[in-house]
Amino acid sequence: MLMKGKFLIISWLGFLTGMCLSFFSCTKDLKDDIRDLQKPVLAGIVMLDTDTMEILKGEEFKIRFRVNPSGFQVSKENFTLDVLKSDVYIPQKEDEGKVETRASYINPLYYECLSVEPDKNESAEILDGQWVACMKAVTDVNLMSFDHVAPVISYRDVNGQLQLITATLGCVLNVLPTAEESLHIYCPKAQTLDLVGVNAEPSTLPYIILIDHYYYENKAGKKWSYDYNQFVDAKVAFGNGEESLFTLDKSKLKRGGVFLEPDISENKWIVFKESNEKYIDFDFTLQLFDKNEELIIEKPLSMCYYRRSEYEAEPMEISVEAINKDGEVEIPFKKYFEILEIDESKVGTLSRIRRGGDQKQVKEKEGKWVLPKFLAGEPGTEKNSSVSQYICTMLLGDLDAHELKDYYVMSTKVSIPLLFTE
């Protein structure tokens, strides 16, 4: 009987303990439910900056917004940008002058949220309910786009279900390619130092540096290109103090070109022109700056000036009887042009090129120059024959402005006196 009573007491104590534990567990769950019910429920998002923002691809930018109610907590984990609509521009193929396929217009951008912090005023005081999200536009694709975006915040309701709320107003993010992607900066591999054989007095030829922009196009055929007006200043950096040999002409910077003008009064140029050297070359770096004096891009380049651009051959005797019989005689200009050692192959590939020239007392025929009998002189007389050749290029900004202007990069001239005999 005693054992039975002890068993009943122990069972009763176990029951009471279980009841207490159950009560405390229910109380804790009830407190958690009450706490969840007391958390602010997100009702709306208002974007504070709705003007179009220009963003350089890969750089950070900020989105300012306000939440309602103000006590709702926003974090990096529950904030994102929703891209509502995109207008994507992609570069044209240089070899075909065409854009990529339509599939390429699918926007490969995504916006990475780096942090979300409470917004503050100028006194560093927290603004109740206002937040700043630090974002970055990320993509490996060369493109320009207009993205209509809106902030989106996620939260879990009292039932634990994930809910999303999108701001009623958004903004447009104009994502720009980098200067390295959208610009092609280059110069001729070689030029002649002197300008000869054209309708102008002989002079020193400035070395041209071309700043070409690529054309981007959307699926509707609308085009975009880098704005040259962003360039406010340009500088060149040489090694060994060679800057003193040149003056940088920036007058065409906003048309996509600058020029290095040799200062021929410098001793190094005097020595070079009097030497037997074929050419003189330099390495330098072009730097372009914006209105805030910040470096936009720098490009290492090389230049090469050929010393000789003109050659006068020994007089060539021509039999009047022979030319009257054959109707013409070949004048070996090609051989003498080779002595100058510079031609189009040395200049290299230019995006825009125009070739020209002039001849005196001869005419071009099937890749050679001949003296026709109607241009021959009488026996005992002398005539001076010459052939000049030149290569020009154009600035892309001039063409965009519908202006045609040539800039010489090479000019050569060969003269051959002709002595007429019987």
Phi and psi in degrees as a GROMACS rama.xvg file:
@    title "Ramachandran Plot"
@    xaxis  label "Phi"
@    yaxis  label "Psi"
@TYPE xy
-62.9306  -41.3485  LEU-2
-64.5901  -37.7476  MET-3
-65.8061  -37.0823  LYS-4
-67.1444  -41.5611  GLY-5
-61.3706  -40.5481  LYS-6
-62.5362  -39.9652  PHE-7
-67.3071  -37.5823  LEU-8
-64.9971  -44.6634  ILE-9
-63.2865  -41.8905  ILE-10
-63.0746  -40.98  SER-11
-64.729  -41.3334  TRP-12
-63.8445  -39.2966  LEU-13
-63.831  -38.704  GLY-14
-63.8882  -45.0677  PHE-15
-63.4226  -39.8611  LEU-16
-62.111  -44.9227  THR-17
-60.8528  -40.6849  GLY-18
-64.1146  -40.1375  MET-19
-65.2258  -46.329  CYS-20
-60.6632  -41.7683  LEU-21
-63.4188  -39.1865  SER-22
-64.6427  -46.4031  PHE-23
-64.5285  -36.9397  PHE-24
-64.5085  -44.5305  SER-25
-64.888  -36.4547  CYS-26
-63.8434  -42.4846  THR-27
-63.6759  -45.9967  LYS-28
-61.1459  -38.501  ASP-29
-65.1124  -41.3008  LEU-30
-63.5638  -41.7314  LYS-31
-61.9319  -42.4494  ASP-32
-64.4502  -40.5259  ASP-33
-64.6267  -41.0907  ILE-34
-63.7327  -40.4137  ARG-35
-64.2028  -38.6149  ASP-36
-68.5779  -26.672  LEU-37
-81.9881  -15.2933  GLN-38
-64.4003  140.712  LYS-39
-62.6456  136.685  PRO-40
-99.2428  124.732  VAL-41
-62.0087  126.823  LEU-42
-111.527  -24.5465  ALA-43
-172.579  160.846  GLY-44
-130.186  133.877  ILE-45
-121.623  122.278  VAL-46
-80.3568  131.851  MET-47
-89.731  -27.1892  LEU-48
-114.663  108.176  ASP-49
-111.631  1.84201  THR-50
-74.2858  155.032  ASP-51
-61.7504  132.525  THR-52
-112.218  130.324  MET-53
-88.3588  127.803  GLU-54
-130.359  129.259  ILE-55
-80.9428  130.269  LEU-56
-53.0243  130.148  LYS-57
90.67  -10.1174  GLY-58
-96.3413  156.69  GLU-59
-81.1884  149.816  GLU-60
-147.031  168.033  PHE-61
-121.244  142.008  LYS-62
-116.561  120.681  ILE-63
-103.44  134.061  ARG-64
-151.431  165.409  PHE-65
-125.502  142.36  ARG-66
-112.553  154.155  VAL-67
-130.469  121.572  ASN-68
-74.644  162.454  PRO-69
-67.2101  -20.8934  SER-70
-80.6141  -4.65444  GLY-71
-69.2076  134.051  PHE-72
-94.4151  128.485  GLN-73
-110.384  143.193  VAL-74
-139.664  171.743  SER-75
-58.8046  -32.3272  LYS-76
-75.1736  -26.424  GLU-77
-112.312  14.3231  ASN-78
-117.804  141.537  PHE-79
-154.849  169.07  THR-80
-108.863  129.503  LEU-81
-97.4318  124.89  ASP-82
-86.7153  108.258  VAL-83
-80.4747  -35.3063  LEU-84
-158.169  144.038  LYS-85
-131.745  143.88  SER-86
-124.317  101.994  ASP-87
-101.045  132.983  VAL-88
-113.454  132.222  TYR-89
-123.679  152.748  ILE-90
-68.2258  146.655  PRO-91
-74.6817  149.99  GLN-92
-70.296  128.08  LYS-93
-69.823  -33.9575  GLU-94
-76.0629  -24.9951  ASP-95
-116.568  -13.0612  GLU-96
67.1728  24.8378  GLY-97
-123.109  161.322  LYS-98
-87.4329  169.515  VAL-99
-68.4955  178.005  GLU-100
-69.3773  163.402  THR-101
-60.4525  -29.4124  ARG-102
-59.3313  -25.987  ALA-103
-71.9625  -13.8998  SER-104
-79.8511  -5.91021  TYR-105
-67.2166  125.797  ILE-106
-71.2448  115.96  ASN-107
-89.5158  7.21964  PRO-108
-73.2074  145.924  LEU-109
-138.688  152.656  TYR-110
-106.047  113.693  TYR-111
-88.655  129.35  GLU-112
-88.0694  117.141  CYS-113
-89.1936  -36.0286  LEU-114
-167.52  158.344  SER-115
-132.993  122.619  VAL-116
-130.286  154.079  GLU-117
-60.8076  140.388  PRO-118
-75.5919  149.832  ASP-119
-132.164  155.404  LYS-120
-87.4889  -174.106  ASN-121
-64.7141  -20.1282  GLU-122
-92.9726  11.9514  SER-123
66.9551  23.0958  ALA-124
-91.6921  137.139  GLU-125
-67.7629  133.055  ILE-126
-91.4963  116.745  LEU-127
-58.9179  123.084  ASP-128
82.1242  -1.897  GLY-129
-106.145  141.391  GLN-130
-134.749  158.086  TRP-131
-127.832  121.528  VAL-132
-101.904  127.008  ALA-133
-92.8189  120.422  CYS-134
-122.241  167.408  MET-135
-147.007  132.748  LYS-136
-83.6853  120.207  ALA-137
-118.567  127.5  VAL-138
-168.931  151.05  THR-139
-97.9641  1.49087  ASP-140
-94.209  139.343  VAL-141
-78.3132  109.475  ASN-142
-156.915  168.691  LEU-143
-131.108  138.57  MET-144
-145.612  153.908  SER-145
-110.955  111.818  PHE-146
-111.302  123.738  ASP-147
-87.1984  114.089  HIS-148
-123.998  158.779  VAL-149
-145.753  142.35  ALA-150
-65.7658  142.916  PRO-151
-130.481  131.443  VAL-152
-123.025  137.226  ILE-153
-107.966  151.537  SER-154
-157.228  165.19  TYR-155
-107.374  132.298  ARG-156
-78.8093  -176.508  ASP-157
-64.432  -18.9751  VAL-158
-93.0844  3.51961  ASN-159
82.0558  8.07066  GLY-160
-85.0637  138.364  GLN-161
-73.981  127.08  LEU-162
-120.988  148.64  GLN-163
-124.033  137.652  LEU-164
-127.352  131.047  ILE-165
-108.719  141.37  THR-166
-61.815  142.72  ALA-167
-70.9806  -29.4486  THR-168
-119.503  144.081  LEU-169
-126.028  -153.848  GLY-170
-150.422  174.077  CYS-171
-106.867  127.515  VAL-172
-103.435  116.1  LEU-173
-93.8088  99.4099  ASN-174
-88.9889  119.975  VAL-175
-103.952  145.759  LEU-176
-70.0382  162.874  PRO-177
-71.3481  160.491  THR-178
-60.9593  -35.773  ALA-179
-63.6417  -32.2117  GLU-180
-79.871  -36.3099  GLU-181
-98.4539  -4.42996  SER-182
-124.113  146.487  LEU-183
-122.906  107.747  HIS-184
-107.889  125.186  ILE-185
-159.819  174.695  TYR-186
-149.112  164.926  CYS-187
-58.239  147.768  PRO-188
-67.4255  -28.7523  LYS-189
-155.191  152.965  ALA-190
-139.42  164.716  GLN-191
-85.9468  144.76  THR-192
-70.3636  -35.4397  LEU-193
-109.862  146.544  ASP-194
-99.1448  115.352  LEU-195
-135.77  163.736  VAL-196
73.9709  12.6096  GLY-197
-117.501  175.618  VAL-198
-77.6828  60.7532  ASN-199
-161.116  161.718  ALA-200
-66.8318  142.759  GLU-201
-54.7861  138.771  PRO-202
-154.003  174.105  SER-203
-83.0805  138.692  THR-204
-94.9612  117.982  LEU-205
-64.1055  148.035  PRO-206
-88.1436  124.037  TYR-207
-91.7672  137.985  ILE-208
-117.357  119.862  ILE-209
-95.9839  131.827  LEU-210
-116.102  89.4925  ILE-211
-90.3262  142.309  ASP-212
-103.785  149.823  HIS-213
-86.0516  152.943  TYR-214
-95.9349  129.815  TYR-215
-107.52  148.89  TYR-216
-141.714  140.662  GLU-217
-94.4253  178.947  ASN-218
-70.4004  -14.5282  LYS-219
-87.9239  -2.43613  ALA-220
90.936  3.76127  GLY-221
-77.5969  140.999  LYS-222
-108.951  154.974  LYS-223
-142.646  146.218  TRP-224
-148.778  163.011  SER-225
-59.8491  138.625  TYR-226
-87.7565  112.999  ASP-227
-61.5837  -21.6211  TYR-228
-66.8919  -12.4698  ASN-229
-70.1932  -19.859  GLN-230
-80.2684  124.107  PHE-231
-113.399  -28.4039  VAL-232
-150.426  156.984  ASP-233
-139.474  146.062  ALA-234
-139.305  156.051  LYS-235
-124.664  143.585  VAL-236
-123.492  120.5  ALA-237
-107.282  165.374  PHE-238
-95.4232  161.592  GLY-239
59.4103  30.1998  ASN-240
66.897  25.7618  GLY-241
-78.9974  -4.45917  GLU-242
-56.9938  -30.9023  GLU-243
-66.7364  -14.8193  SER-244
-80.5826  -10.6418  LEU-245
-135.46  156.896  PHE-246
-118.185  130.522  THR-247
-88.7342  117.458  LEU-248
-92.3311  112.556  ASP-249
-105.791  12.6761  LYS-250
-64.1582  -21.5025  SER-251
-110.003  20.0467  LYS-252
-58.2905  -42.5465  LEU-253
-79.891  3.15533  LYS-254
-109.823  3.22339  ARG-255
92.7443  34.154  GLY-256
-164.912  147.775  GLY-257
-133.249  162.96  VAL-258
-133.275  138.552  PHE-259
-101.51  112.902  LEU-260
-99.3526  116.985  GLU-261
-64.865  137.564  PRO-262
-91.4557  93.9685  ASP-263
-65.0233  -15.8815  ILE-264
-73.6251  -15.8235  SER-265
-67.9852  141.856  GLU-266
-59.5054  -34.6961  ASN-267
-62.1675  -36.6395  LYS-268
-71.3952  -39.2812  TRP-269
-60.6876  -46.739  ILE-270
-62.632  -42.4366  VAL-271
-62.6235  -44.4038  PHE-272
-67.7808  -25.714  LYS-273
-92.8818  -1.89913  GLU-274
-91.1459  -176.936  SER-275
-105.514  12.3727  ASN-276
-66.8205  141.295  GLU-277
-71.0793  -41.8025  LYS-278
-154.755  169.226  TYR-279
-132.617  136.301  ILE-280
-129.444  160.046  ASP-281
-143.381  147.805  PHE-282
-108.662  138.733  ASP-283
-153.769  171.705  PHE-284
-127.784  128.036  THR-285
-92.1061  133.779  LEU-286
-123.139  132.386  GLN-287
-116.454  137.347  LEU-288
-124.507  153.977  PHE-289
-98.0416  -172.877  ASP-290
-65.8368  -20.4687  LYS-291
-92.3459  11.8594  ASN-292
62.8569  23.0881  GLU-293
-92.4849  142.93  GLU-294
-69.2282  123.936  LEU-295
-86.1651  -47.556  ILE-296
-161.273  149.278  ILE-297
-131.301  141.938  GLU-298
-134.836  117.531  LYS-299
-70.9386  135.332  PRO-300
-139.25  165.814  LEU-301
-132.034  146.551  SER-302
-133.424  155.441  MET-303
-147.848  120.919  CYS-304
-102.946  126.868  TYR-305
-87.5936  136.451  TYR-306
-71.8194  -46.2897  ARG-307
-96.6245  130.236  ARG-308
-126.341  -2.75993  SER-309
-139.658  141.828  GLU-310
-141.278  133.329  TYR-311
-114.674  116.095  GLU-312
-82.1656  167.549  ALA-313
-67.609  151.607  GLU-314
-57.826  145.034  PRO-315
-113.561  125.601  MET-316
-83.995  135.966  GLU-317
-130.625  126.877  ILE-318
-79.215  121.985  SER-319
-64.5689  -35.8587  VAL-320
-64.1742  -42.3327  GLU-321
-68.0812  -40.8355  ALA-322
-70.4803  -32.1459  ILE-323
-67.5191  -31.4824  ASN-324
-76.1649  -45.4279  LYS-325
-89.2132  -16.6628  ASP-326
89.0357  -22.0592  GLY-327
-166.834  166.647  GLU-328
-142.347  139.726  VAL-329
-77.374  137.128  GLU-330
-108.424  123.319  ILE-331
-78.2231  58.608  PRO-332
-64.7237  -37.087  PHE-333
-56.6448  -41.0384  LYS-334
-61.1158  -39.5644  LYS-335
-77.8942  -30.229  TYR-336
-63.0634  -33.8295  PHE-337
-64.8001  -26.4022  GLU-338
-65.4232  -31.8162  ILE-339
-69.8185  -23.3839  LEU-340
67.3502  10.9812  GLU-341
-127.333  135.494  ILE-342
-149.957  -170.068  ASP-343
-61.8674  -32.3174  GLU-344
-64.3217  -31.3765  SER-345
-75.939  -31.8068  LYS-346
-65.7228  -36.5584  VAL-347
91.6225  -175.553  GLY-348
-83.4347  126.81  THR-349
-118.927  144.356  LEU-350
-65.1115  -31.6434  SER-351
-132.416  128.782  ARG-352
-145.652  140.704  ILE-353
-132.551  130.476  ARG-354
-106.074  146.614  ARG-355
-159.944  -178.817  GLY-356
173.882  -176.384  GLY-357
-151.486  154.09  ASP-358
-139.829  151.244  GLN-359
-129.758  127.995  LYS-360
68.9496  2.95842  GLN-361
-137.676  168.61  VAL-362
-137.895  153.759  LYS-363
-85.7342  137.479  GLU-364
-148.349  114.611  LYS-365
52.104  46.2981  GLU-366
80.4486  10.2795  GLY-367
-139.526  171.404  LYS-368
-113.9  134.81  TRP-369
-129.647  154.114  VAL-370
-102.738  109.792  LEU-371
-75.7965  156.388  PRO-372
-65.1472  -25.5251  LYS-373
-72.2863  -12.1609  PHE-374
-100.824  -2.92503  LEU-375
-71.9616  151.821  ALA-376
-95.3775  178.948  GLY-377
-79.0807  154.364  GLU-378
-54.0809  135.25  PRO-379
91.0497  -2.21671  GLY-380
-103.281  168.419  THR-381
-133.365  138.974  GLU-382
-131.284  144.734  LYS-383
-98.2582  120.53  ASN-384
-105.085  149.051  SER-385
-153.715  154.586  SER-386
-135.644  130.331  VAL-387
-121.115  146.951  SER-388
-133.856  146.085  GLN-389
-146.932  158.875  TYR-390
-127.481  132.963  ILE-391
-122.904  158.234  CYS-392
-130.766  176.535  THR-393
-134.789  153.949  MET-394
-86.7653  138.676  LEU-395
-65.6668  -33.4155  LEU-396
-65.028  -33.6507  GLY-397
-64.3039  -43.7067  ASP-398
-65.8849  -38.4118  LEU-399
-61.0576  -31.2009  ASP-400
-90.2118  9.19276  ALA-401
60.7086  38.726  HIS-402
-118.262  133.592  GLU-403
-105.821  115.491  LEU-404
-142.384  130.969  LYS-405
-93.0558  143.817  ASP-406
-126.855  117.639  TYR-407
-71.2304  138.148  TYR-408
-120.437  -18.2576  VAL-409
-153.948  136.005  MET-410
-144.71  133.734  SER-411
-135.971  153.997  THR-412
-149.088  136.043  LYS-413
-124.296  132.757  VAL-414
-118.33  137.614  SER-415
-134.009  112.066  ILE-416
-67.7001  135.844  PRO-417
-109.921  120.256  LEU-418
-104.496  119.943  LEU-419
-94.7546  128.74  PHE-420
-118.919  171.309  THR-421
